[in-house]
Amino acid sequence: MTGRLFSLVALTAAMAVSPAHAETVKVGRASIELPEGNWKALATSNGQDKASDGSADGALPTETRSFAFISDGRVMAILYVNSSKAGGLEVNWINTCTSTQSVLALNLTKNPNALECVRMSVPLKAEQYLKLAMPDVLNAMEARHMAVPPAMQAIGVTVGSFGGTSMHVNLLAVPSFLGLQGEEVSTLPAPLKPGQLVWARQLAAAVKGSLYSMSGNMTLPPLAFAPRVNSSTSQ
């Protein structure tokens, strides 16, 4: 009896220290494993992708879902995912992967019939950006009484295959987002961090892996932020 009781106690202790499993969410044909942490679902909608040159007849149905990453009661990041529901149509995508004054764009493919683009923005006025680009996300945050951070950076990956599948993943993160360690170019515009580009490239690899697989499985790269600094004024 004592040995059995000890086994039960040991099993309970092991369960208590086991790490929490990351949550997996379904968006279109993709199954996305989110980094561990406090994620809150925001908005869900259905839509259509537009084939660039009319080479594909009919609609390319998509699903869009968004999530907020919460830490210490604050919204640290917003994840926006648009994924095709199926493929099977030959599609020639319009490659719009070009940089602007506030957005750095990197074209990752030489295939004229595919789209693989990484985009990274400078810090933007978050509420104004959401109001223009993602009003459903802003409405969902307001309905849940989530405070929108003053500024956020957009780091996004768009991939479209010749087989008619597509995925767009956009992470809006507060400027303290560090990304991942690794070697990258040091000539990025001042507000952008090399680690953020490392993270964006890993995201692109994950999106491509999902898009070109039968399962659609992908793991979102981990999120890391610089610690908050509590400033005090000396009298």
Backbone bond lengths (Angstrom), bond angles and torsions (degrees), N, CA, C in turn:
res aa  C-N    CA-C-N  psi(-1)  N-CA   C-N-CA  omega(-1)  CA-C   N-CA-C  phi
1 M - - - 1.466 - - 1.527 110.83 -
2 T 1.363 114.26 -41.92 1.467 118.12 -179.29 1.520 110.79 -65.28
3 G 1.344 116.87 -40.92 1.459 120.25 179.05 1.512 111.81 -63.66
4 R 1.330 116.87 -38.81 1.466 120.78 179.13 1.520 110.72 -66.34
5 L 1.352 116.20 -40.70 1.466 120.61 179.23 1.514 110.31 -63.89
6 F 1.356 115.75 -40.76 1.472 119.65 178.87 1.526 110.28 -62.87
7 S 1.337 117.30 -39.79 1.457 121.11 179.56 1.515 111.08 -62.66
8 L 1.334 116.02 -41.00 1.465 120.13 179.26 1.521 111.05 -65.33
9 V 1.339 116.32 -41.22 1.466 120.39 179.38 1.526 110.11 -64.46
10 A 1.343 116.40 -43.12 1.465 120.59 -179.96 1.522 110.76 -63.55
11 L 1.337 116.84 -40.59 1.457 120.54 179.57 1.520 110.58 -64.80
12 T 1.330 117.05 -42.47 1.467 120.93 178.71 1.518 110.85 -62.10
13 A 1.329 117.34 -42.12 1.466 121.26 179.43 1.510 110.78 -64.40
14 A 1.339 116.71 -40.88 1.467 119.82 179.97 1.510 110.86 -63.99
15 M 1.328 116.69 -39.29 1.457 120.23 178.47 1.520 111.07 -65.39
16 A 1.323 116.51 -35.01 1.460 120.30 -177.45 1.509 112.20 -67.70
17 V 1.354 117.29 -33.39 1.456 119.23 -176.48 1.526 112.33 -95.91
18 S 1.326 118.22 -3.44 1.452 120.31 179.06 1.516 110.41 -65.97
19 P 1.340 118.55 136.70 1.461 119.90 -179.65 1.526 111.75 -66.56
20 A 1.316 115.91 147.34 1.458 120.54 179.63 1.527 109.87 -69.15
21 H 1.324 115.77 140.79 1.448 119.58 178.81 1.520 110.35 -75.94
22 A 1.321 116.26 142.28 1.455 120.57 177.08 1.526 109.03 -68.81
23 E 1.309 116.01 148.31 1.461 121.26 -178.93 1.530 109.68 -82.19
24 T 1.329 116.40 139.59 1.457 122.11 175.36 1.514 109.21 -111.25
25 V 1.337 116.44 128.76 1.461 121.36 -178.63 1.523 108.91 -118.91
26 K 1.306 116.00 148.86 1.454 122.72 179.94 1.520 108.74 -102.34
27 V 1.345 115.72 126.96 1.466 121.67 176.11 1.525 106.90 -134.57
28 G 1.321 117.98 111.47 1.448 120.05 -175.52 1.523 109.79 58.71
29 R 1.327 116.38 -130.82 1.465 120.53 179.03 1.526 112.20 -86.26
30 A 1.313 117.72 -3.22 1.460 121.94 -175.41 1.526 111.76 -94.12
31 S 1.331 115.59 142.87 1.461 123.11 170.79 1.523 106.96 -115.12
32 I 1.334 116.41 114.43 1.458 121.41 -170.53 1.521 110.24 -112.69
33 E 1.331 115.65 123.17 1.455 120.62 175.61 1.525 108.28 -89.03
34 L 1.324 115.32 117.08 1.460 121.06 -178.72 1.524 110.15 -81.61
35 P 1.327 118.12 150.65 1.461 119.63 173.55 1.524 109.94 -60.93
36 E 1.322 115.93 152.39 1.461 119.71 179.07 1.523 109.92 -61.12
37 G 1.319 116.02 143.05 1.452 121.33 -179.25 1.511 110.61 146.50
38 N 1.302 115.05 -172.46 1.458 122.38 -175.84 1.526 110.08 -94.33
39 W 1.329 116.92 99.48 1.457 123.00 179.23 1.528 110.04 -106.21
40 K 1.312 116.24 136.81 1.461 121.88 177.90 1.530 108.97 -121.72
41 A 1.333 116.32 126.88 1.463 120.43 177.55 1.522 109.73 -68.16
42 L 1.325 116.57 139.42 1.454 121.53 -178.90 1.527 111.51 -110.81
43 A 1.318 118.10 -78.09 1.468 121.13 -172.88 1.519 110.35 -131.13
44 T 1.336 115.46 151.90 1.468 122.93 176.32 1.513 108.82 -135.40
45 S 1.334 117.11 136.77 1.464 120.26 178.42 1.527 109.05 -152.69
46 N 1.326 115.72 163.70 1.461 122.91 177.09 1.517 109.21 -116.27
47 G 1.335 116.09 149.33 1.457 120.10 -179.37 1.512 110.88 -157.18
48 Q 1.326 115.40 -157.50 1.461 121.53 -178.86 1.518 109.75 -142.48
49 D 1.319 114.71 143.93 1.463 120.62 169.96 1.516 108.29 -87.66
50 K 1.320 115.82 147.53 1.461 120.46 176.17 1.522 109.26 -101.95
51 A 1.329 115.72 121.94 1.460 119.50 173.14 1.519 107.82 -67.78
52 S 1.297 116.56 137.98 1.459 120.99 -167.61 1.517 114.86 -65.36
53 D 1.317 117.02 -45.70 1.457 117.78 -171.21 1.523 113.39 -118.59
54 G 1.333 115.79 17.63 1.449 118.85 179.43 1.510 113.55 78.36
55 S 1.346 117.99 11.42 1.461 119.88 -177.81 1.514 112.01 -73.53
56 A 1.316 117.64 -19.38 1.462 121.06 178.41 1.513 109.08 -109.28
57 D 1.315 116.11 125.27 1.457 120.48 178.07 1.519 109.08 -88.24
58 G 1.316 116.16 142.12 1.447 120.41 178.41 1.509 112.17 90.14
59 A 1.341 114.85 177.00 1.453 121.29 -175.11 1.519 110.97 -85.68
60 L 1.324 115.17 153.58 1.455 122.84 172.76 1.529 106.40 -113.87
61 P 1.336 118.35 87.74 1.475 120.74 -172.75 1.518 112.71 -65.71
62 T 1.316 115.79 142.21 1.462 122.71 179.86 1.519 110.11 -133.70
63 E 1.330 114.74 162.15 1.465 121.53 172.05 1.518 108.03 -125.46
64 T 1.317 116.27 141.11 1.458 122.25 178.42 1.525 109.07 -122.03
65 R 1.334 115.60 131.77 1.467 120.55 174.94 1.530 108.70 -135.61
66 S 1.321 115.50 150.63 1.464 120.57 179.30 1.523 109.57 -134.13
67 F 1.337 114.36 152.24 1.459 121.74 -175.87 1.526 108.95 -143.07
68 A 1.322 116.47 151.36 1.463 121.80 175.72 1.523 108.92 -112.30
69 F 1.334 116.34 136.87 1.462 122.26 176.06 1.526 107.55 -100.10
70 I 1.340 115.97 120.13 1.459 121.60 -174.62 1.522 110.03 -109.93
71 S 1.317 117.11 134.16 1.454 122.13 174.80 1.527 108.68 -140.40
72 D 1.326 115.96 127.57 1.475 121.58 -178.22 1.522 111.19 53.57
73 G 1.327 116.00 37.76 1.459 120.66 176.49 1.517 114.65 77.63
74 R 1.332 117.88 4.68 1.458 121.51 -178.41 1.522 110.78 -115.47
75 V 1.333 116.76 144.29 1.452 121.59 173.61 1.523 107.92 -75.55
76 M 1.328 116.43 115.73 1.454 121.26 -179.20 1.529 112.07 -100.34
77 A 1.335 116.49 -25.86 1.456 120.23 -178.45 1.518 110.05 -157.00
78 I 1.310 115.44 153.57 1.465 123.19 174.47 1.524 107.05 -125.60
79 L 1.322 116.36 126.55 1.461 122.07 179.36 1.529 108.80 -105.56
80 Y 1.330 115.14 126.13 1.467 122.26 -178.91 1.521 107.17 -122.67
81 V 1.336 116.97 119.91 1.464 121.24 -176.47 1.518 109.85 -126.47
82 N 1.335 115.30 127.59 1.455 122.07 172.84 1.522 107.47 -119.83
83 S 1.336 117.15 121.90 1.457 120.79 -175.69 1.512 110.65 -134.04
84 S 1.333 115.99 142.04 1.461 120.35 175.22 1.521 109.52 -66.22
85 K 1.324 115.38 152.99 1.464 120.24 178.81 1.522 111.68 -90.79
86 A 1.308 117.31 -22.37 1.459 121.52 -179.13 1.517 108.69 -160.12
87 G 1.323 116.50 177.66 1.455 121.50 176.96 1.515 109.67 -135.51
88 G 1.311 116.02 -149.69 1.449 119.96 176.30 1.514 114.99 102.67
89 L 1.331 117.99 -7.01 1.454 121.84 177.39 1.529 109.51 -106.50
90 E 1.307 116.95 138.06 1.460 119.68 176.85 1.523 109.07 -78.05
91 V 1.317 115.42 123.86 1.464 120.67 -173.92 1.520 110.16 -129.74
92 N 1.315 116.58 133.92 1.462 122.45 169.44 1.523 107.55 -104.11
93 W 1.314 116.38 114.91 1.461 121.13 -175.80 1.524 110.41 -88.16
94 I 1.319 116.01 148.00 1.459 120.94 171.55 1.523 108.18 -80.50
95 N 1.310 117.00 122.96 1.455 121.02 -179.41 1.526 109.10 -85.84
96 T 1.311 115.07 106.16 1.474 121.07 -179.10 1.526 110.81 -109.66
97 C 1.324 116.24 29.46 1.460 120.71 -175.41 1.531 110.01 -83.97
98 T 1.309 116.22 81.68 1.462 121.52 -179.76 1.522 110.01 -130.67
99 S 1.316 116.09 146.00 1.461 121.44 179.96 1.525 111.07 -79.75
100 T 1.318 115.26 155.38 1.460 122.57 173.68 1.523 107.70 -127.40
101 Q 1.322 116.47 -174.58 1.456 120.36 -178.89 1.532 111.64 -63.87
102 S 1.331 117.29 -31.32 1.464 120.54 -176.39 1.523 113.58 -111.28
103 V 1.343 117.80 -2.25 1.470 120.97 -177.00 1.524 109.93 -132.12
104 L 1.340 115.93 126.50 1.452 121.78 173.12 1.525 108.28 -91.84
105 A 1.333 117.96 126.57 1.462 122.15 -179.95 1.519 109.69 -119.43
106 L 1.337 116.14 137.29 1.455 122.46 178.68 1.523 108.35 -123.91
107 N 1.332 116.67 120.25 1.457 121.61 177.42 1.531 108.40 -86.18
108 L 1.341 117.59 120.67 1.453 121.24 -174.37 1.521 113.63 -101.04
109 T 1.327 118.52 6.77 1.458 120.03 -179.00 1.528 111.34 -135.81
110 K 1.331 114.65 150.21 1.457 120.99 173.02 1.524 110.97 -106.26
111 N 1.323 116.10 1.11 1.462 121.50 179.23 1.529 109.07 -74.38
112 P 1.313 119.69 117.79 1.463 120.98 -177.37 1.527 113.40 -68.81
113 N 1.338 117.23 -14.33 1.461 120.47 -178.58 1.525 113.03 -106.02
114 A 1.324 116.47 13.21 1.460 120.76 179.00 1.523 109.29 -130.25
115 L 1.316 115.54 166.62 1.462 120.99 -179.93 1.519 108.24 -134.16
116 E 1.319 116.48 119.70 1.455 122.22 176.01 1.525 107.58 -138.99
117 C 1.305 116.08 103.60 1.464 120.20 -171.95 1.518 110.94 -134.49
118 V 1.327 115.45 136.04 1.461 122.96 172.02 1.518 107.79 -110.72
119 R 1.327 116.10 132.55 1.466 120.73 177.45 1.530 109.34 -127.37
120 M 1.342 115.15 138.16 1.460 121.79 177.87 1.522 108.56 -135.08
121 S 1.318 116.23 126.94 1.461 119.92 -177.75 1.522 111.06 -103.40
122 V 1.312 115.40 160.76 1.456 121.26 167.91 1.529 106.99 -72.84
123 P 1.339 119.64 166.58 1.468 120.04 176.81 1.530 111.41 -56.04
124 L 1.329 114.99 132.20 1.460 122.14 -177.71 1.530 109.84 -116.97
125 K 1.318 116.48 156.12 1.461 120.13 171.86 1.522 107.30 -68.20
126 A 1.335 115.60 108.56 1.462 120.86 -166.56 1.520 113.21 -62.08
127 E 1.311 117.58 -47.79 1.468 119.58 -176.58 1.530 111.27 -64.04
128 Q 1.328 115.98 -40.10 1.463 119.75 178.52 1.531 110.75 -65.33
129 Y 1.334 116.77 -40.91 1.465 120.70 178.60 1.526 111.04 -63.48
130 L 1.328 116.55 -46.35 1.462 120.15 -179.84 1.519 111.28 -63.33
131 K 1.306 116.82 -38.42 1.464 120.66 -178.93 1.520 110.71 -62.46
132 L 1.326 117.00 -36.19 1.461 120.63 -178.24 1.530 112.62 -86.54
133 A 1.342 116.68 -42.56 1.464 120.40 -171.48 1.526 114.14 -98.31
134 M 1.325 117.67 -31.18 1.465 121.06 -175.65 1.529 110.73 -140.34
135 P 1.314 117.87 63.57 1.472 119.25 -177.01 1.522 113.46 -61.14
136 D 1.337 118.02 -30.76 1.464 119.89 179.00 1.527 110.92 -67.36
137 V 1.331 116.77 -33.91 1.463 120.81 176.95 1.524 110.05 -67.38
138 L 1.320 116.40 -44.61 1.462 120.16 178.83 1.525 110.64 -62.28
139 N 1.322 117.36 -42.87 1.469 120.50 178.85 1.523 111.21 -62.01
140 A 1.337 116.28 -40.68 1.463 120.10 179.83 1.527 110.90 -65.80
141 M 1.331 117.45 -39.12 1.459 120.46 179.31 1.516 110.75 -66.80
142 E 1.323 116.40 -41.57 1.464 119.62 178.59 1.521 111.29 -64.51
143 A 1.336 116.68 -38.65 1.466 120.60 179.27 1.528 111.38 -65.21
144 R 1.336 117.10 -29.45 1.465 121.72 -179.84 1.525 111.71 -97.18
145 H 1.323 116.70 8.95 1.470 122.97 178.06 1.531 111.40 56.85
146 M 1.334 115.75 40.86 1.456 121.35 175.33 1.524 109.34 -93.87
147 A 1.305 116.55 127.56 1.461 120.60 178.68 1.528 109.89 -76.12
148 V 1.322 116.46 130.59 1.461 121.67 177.63 1.528 108.99 -80.69
149 P 1.331 119.07 127.58 1.471 120.15 177.56 1.530 110.57 -59.31
150 P 1.321 118.20 150.85 1.471 120.24 -179.75 1.524 112.63 -60.01
151 A 1.329 117.24 -41.74 1.464 120.92 -177.48 1.518 109.97 -136.51
152 M 1.337 115.67 145.39 1.455 121.56 176.39 1.522 108.77 -145.94
153 Q 1.329 115.36 153.17 1.460 121.82 175.61 1.521 109.19 -105.02
154 A 1.320 116.88 140.93 1.455 121.89 177.85 1.518 109.32 -99.45
155 I 1.325 116.48 125.90 1.463 122.86 175.65 1.518 106.45 -125.87
156 G 1.328 116.78 111.21 1.447 119.57 -172.41 1.511 113.79 -130.71
157 V 1.331 114.96 155.01 1.466 122.76 176.44 1.516 108.21 -130.91
158 T 1.329 116.80 130.01 1.449 122.45 175.89 1.520 108.95 -122.50
159 V 1.328 116.52 126.50 1.458 121.44 179.44 1.523 108.60 -132.25
160 G 1.335 116.66 129.93 1.451 121.95 174.95 1.516 109.37 -130.39
161 S 1.319 117.71 129.41 1.458 121.53 -176.42 1.524 110.69 -98.75
162 F 1.328 115.66 159.06 1.462 121.63 176.76 1.529 110.37 -63.76
163 G 1.345 116.37 -22.16 1.461 119.98 -179.86 1.515 114.68 -83.64
164 G 1.328 117.34 6.02 1.453 120.08 173.96 1.510 116.34 91.94
165 T 1.340 118.20 3.32 1.456 120.49 175.36 1.525 109.20 -94.01
166 S 1.324 116.05 152.25 1.467 120.03 -178.79 1.514 109.31 -152.68
167 M 1.330 114.54 156.62 1.461 120.38 174.21 1.517 108.80 -152.86
168 H 1.324 115.06 137.34 1.459 121.63 174.32 1.518 107.53 -126.51
169 V 1.328 117.12 121.34 1.458 122.92 178.62 1.517 108.01 -119.89
170 N 1.309 116.08 124.18 1.463 121.44 -178.84 1.521 108.81 -126.11
171 L 1.312 116.50 122.40 1.459 121.56 175.64 1.516 108.44 -106.89
172 L 1.321 116.24 121.68 1.465 121.53 170.71 1.517 106.84 -99.49
173 A 1.313 116.56 118.15 1.461 120.89 -175.85 1.519 110.05 -127.24
174 V 1.319 115.72 149.17 1.459 119.96 175.27 1.529 108.19 -63.66
175 P 1.343 117.98 154.30 1.476 120.44 -174.49 1.523 115.28 -59.60
176 S 1.336 118.42 -14.50 1.461 120.15 178.00 1.527 112.48 -80.10
177 F 1.336 117.59 3.18 1.459 121.30 177.89 1.526 109.60 -64.05
178 L 1.333 116.12 125.72 1.464 121.08 -173.84 1.518 113.32 -92.63
179 G 1.324 117.18 -28.64 1.456 119.73 -174.42 1.512 110.70 83.20
180 L 1.326 117.07 -138.75 1.462 122.61 -177.77 1.521 109.98 -129.51
181 Q 1.322 115.66 152.93 1.454 119.86 176.31 1.519 109.91 -72.81
182 G 1.306 116.02 145.83 1.450 121.24 179.20 1.516 109.86 159.17
183 E 1.302 116.03 168.11 1.453 120.90 -178.98 1.529 109.96 -88.14
184 E 1.308 115.86 127.73 1.462 121.75 177.23 1.519 108.73 -145.86
185 V 1.313 115.71 170.32 1.462 119.74 179.88 1.527 109.63 -62.14
186 S 1.317 115.03 143.56 1.466 120.15 -179.55 1.521 111.56 -99.37
187 T 1.330 116.60 7.64 1.464 120.03 -177.70 1.522 111.68 -100.67
188 L 1.321 116.92 26.67 1.457 120.52 177.10 1.531 109.70 -69.70
189 P 1.324 118.34 154.49 1.463 120.09 172.93 1.527 110.42 -54.31
190 A 1.309 116.46 146.38 1.467 122.40 -170.05 1.531 115.00 -48.53
191 P 1.330 121.17 -43.70 1.476 118.05 -175.97 1.522 113.73 -70.90
192 L 1.342 118.07 -17.00 1.458 121.00 -176.35 1.521 110.40 -90.79
193 K 1.346 115.56 142.92 1.460 121.09 -178.93 1.530 109.23 -103.99
194 P 1.343 118.55 141.27 1.465 120.50 176.16 1.522 112.70 -53.51
195 G 1.338 116.56 -37.28 1.462 119.96 179.46 1.519 112.71 -63.00
196 Q 1.326 116.62 -29.35 1.460 120.17 177.51 1.527 110.92 -69.20
197 L 1.325 116.76 -35.43 1.461 120.42 177.24 1.531 110.34 -70.47
198 V 1.327 117.05 -37.92 1.465 120.13 175.21 1.526 109.32 -59.22
199 W 1.329 116.57 -44.93 1.468 121.35 178.83 1.525 110.61 -62.12
200 A 1.336 116.86 -43.27 1.461 120.94 -178.82 1.528 111.41 -63.04
201 R 1.325 116.94 -40.04 1.471 120.05 178.55 1.533 110.86 -66.54
202 Q 1.328 116.62 -37.79 1.471 119.05 177.85 1.524 110.19 -67.77
203 L 1.333 116.46 -37.52 1.462 119.96 175.61 1.521 110.41 -61.87
204 A 1.336 116.99 -42.84 1.461 120.70 179.81 1.521 110.81 -60.41
205 A 1.331 116.96 -41.86 1.459 120.44 178.42 1.522 111.11 -63.65
206 A 1.342 116.84 -38.78 1.462 120.68 179.49 1.524 111.17 -67.81
207 V 1.343 116.65 -41.28 1.459 120.37 179.49 1.527 110.08 -64.50
208 K 1.336 117.77 -44.72 1.464 120.88 178.55 1.523 110.83 -61.78
209 G 1.330 116.72 -41.17 1.455 120.00 178.78 1.508 111.90 -61.09
210 S 1.326 116.74 -39.00 1.461 121.03 178.34 1.516 111.24 -69.30
211 L 1.324 115.38 -44.05 1.467 120.79 -173.83 1.523 112.08 -66.46
212 Y 1.326 116.47 -36.98 1.457 120.05 -176.09 1.535 112.64 -96.53
213 S 1.327 117.28 11.19 1.457 120.42 177.77 1.526 110.05 -106.99
214 M 1.313 115.61 160.59 1.460 120.71 177.27 1.522 111.14 -74.38
215 S 1.332 116.88 -32.92 1.466 121.01 -175.03 1.518 113.09 -79.46
216 G 1.336 116.62 -32.05 1.456 120.33 -175.26 1.512 113.66 78.84
217 N 1.342 117.57 8.23 1.463 120.72 -177.09 1.527 111.26 -72.26
218 M 1.328 115.40 141.80 1.459 120.62 173.23 1.521 109.36 -155.26
219 T 1.331 115.26 154.53 1.463 121.41 177.59 1.520 108.64 -116.73
220 L 1.310 116.34 124.22 1.456 120.45 178.31 1.523 109.18 -71.00
221 P 1.337 119.22 134.41 1.475 120.26 178.60 1.525 110.69 -58.44
222 P 1.334 117.67 152.06 1.467 121.03 -178.47 1.527 112.06 -65.17
223 L 1.323 114.90 155.17 1.463 121.72 179.74 1.526 109.49 -105.72
224 A 1.320 116.91 133.36 1.461 121.81 177.19 1.522 108.80 -136.83
225 F 1.334 115.50 137.33 1.457 121.30 -178.32 1.516 109.98 -127.49
226 A 1.321 115.89 149.47 1.461 120.55 175.62 1.531 108.53 -66.86
227 P 1.333 117.65 142.77 1.464 119.95 -179.53 1.516 111.25 -64.62
228 R 1.319 114.53 148.95 1.468 119.48 177.70 1.521 109.48 -71.85
229 V 1.326 115.52 143.05 1.466 121.40 178.51 1.516 108.00 -107.82
230 N 1.341 116.12 121.06 1.468 120.96 178.38 1.528 108.61 -89.03
231 S 1.318 115.42 109.73 1.467 119.48 -178.95 1.518 109.94 -90.70
232 S 1.299 116.47 143.02 1.472 122.16 177.78 1.518 109.19 -130.41
233 T 1.299 115.47 147.68 1.465 120.58 -178.43 1.520 109.53 -103.44
234 S 1.315 115.44 122.31 1.460 120.50 178.73 1.510 110.19 -78.69
235 Q 1.284 115.60 136.41 1.450 120.29 179.21 1.523 109.82 -92.41
